[in-house]
Amino acid sequence: LRVLQMVHRNVSDHLLALVAVAGNLSPRTEGRRRGPSPYARLGIAFADDPSEQVKAIDHQWADATLHHDAAALGRILADDLKYVHGNASVQNKKEFIASLQSGALVYHSIDYEDLDARIFGDSAVVMSKLRLHITMNGQDQKFEVRFLRVYVKRKGAWQLLAHQATRLG
């Protein structure tokens, strides 16, 4: 709650940071890619920079989500996760993973346009803009979205604690 209050007070600061990094685009992440993710190794490459660690975990979430990798999601998602979709539906960790495994929710592509991470001790706030192609409950959808995510560091590992999506346009 304290982290969310800090975010609320510093929204303009975060928005300015997003504008500043808008030109620094991250590579595209597609469901069709084969082989290991180039982001899987980033956590090691940037071990001394918590901001880069969290960004790497965010990309690992994208890869695990695209590939329905329940084991990876089990590590990345906090047990007490609250995942709010752009349509305002809310899922916990088990529900999110189950929806991917059942096919009720399929991510076909996740394209990062920007990604900013701010560290507050063992908590991190991540704001990003993405283009998504999903199928949810049989409906094929392509749209732009902003994510506001909170990560916490527990037992030395960053985990996604809260996710809020806002559809654009």
Salt bridges, closest charged atoms under 4 A:
ASP13 OD2 - ARG118 NH1 3.00
GLU30 OE2 - ARG28 NE 2.17
GLU30 OE1 - ARG32 NH2 2.49
GLU52 OE2 - LYS55 NZ 3.65
ASP58 OD1 - ARG149 NH1 2.77
ASP63 OD1 - ARG33 NH2 3.30
ASP79 OD1 - LYS93 NZ 2.81
ASP80 OD1 - ARG154 NH1 2.90
ASP111 OD1 - ARG28 NE 3.45
ASP111 OD2 - ARG131 NH2 3.95
GLU113 OE1 - LYS129 NZ 3.56
GLU113 OE2 - ARG131 NH1 2.63
ASP116 OD2 - ARG118 NE 3.25
ASP140 OD1 - HIS108 NE2 4.00
ASP140 OD1 - HIS133 NE2 2.72
